[in-house]
Amino acid sequence: MRQSSWCSTSATSNSGRMLFKSYLRLYTSSIKSEWNLHMLKTESNYHNYTLAAESGKKAMQEVVLNWYKQISKVS
């Protein structure tokens, strides 16, 4: 009777462990997917912000150059 009870408890314990490991694998996979999506968005935003900054820099250079040309004509 004791051995039967122990086997039943052991089987339940193993089943619980397997379920827990399965849950951890699923959770880890979910976290990895979320992280990869986050990194893709971050890289995309970085690229877009860099392009916008470069465009703004060029526009400011043109403004300063035009201003300098106008000042040079007056002098």
N, C-alpha and C positions, 0 to 999 in steps of 0.2 A: 504494500500500500504506500509506504513512504517513497519508494523508488518511483512509483507511478506518479505520485504527487510532484516529486522533484522533476521528473521528465516533463510533466505538463507545465510547471513553472519555468523550466529552462526553455521550452519551446516558445512560450509566451514572451519570455525575455528576449530570445533571439529574434522573434517576429517584431518586437518593439524596436530593437536595435536596427533591424533591416529597414523598417519603416522610417526611422529617424535618419538613417544614412541616405535613404532615397529622398527624403524631404530636404536634407542639406544639399544634395547634388542639384535638386531642382532650384532651390533658393540661390545657390552659388551661380548657377547658369543664368538665372533671372538677373542677378546683380551684374554679372559680366555683360549681359545684353544691354542693360541700362547704362553701364559705364561706357560701352562702345558707342551707343547712341549719343551720350553726352559729349564724348570726345569728338565725334563727327560734327556736331553742332558747334562746339567750341572752335574747332579748326576752320569751319566755314565762316563763323563770325569774325575770327581773326583775319582771315583772308579778305572778307568784305570791308572790315574797318581799315585794314592796311591800304586797300585800293582807294577808299574814300579819303584817307589821310594824304596819300600821294596826289590824288586829284586836287585836294584843297591846297596842298603845297605848291603845285604847278600854277593854280589860279592866283595864289598870293604872289608868286614870283612874277607873273605877268603884270599884275597890278603895280608892283614895285618898279618893274622895268618901264612900264608906261609912265608912271609918275616921274621916274628919273629922266626919261626922254623929254617930258614936258618942262621939267625944271631946267634941263640943259638948254632948251630953246629960249627960255626967258633970260637966262644969264648972258 
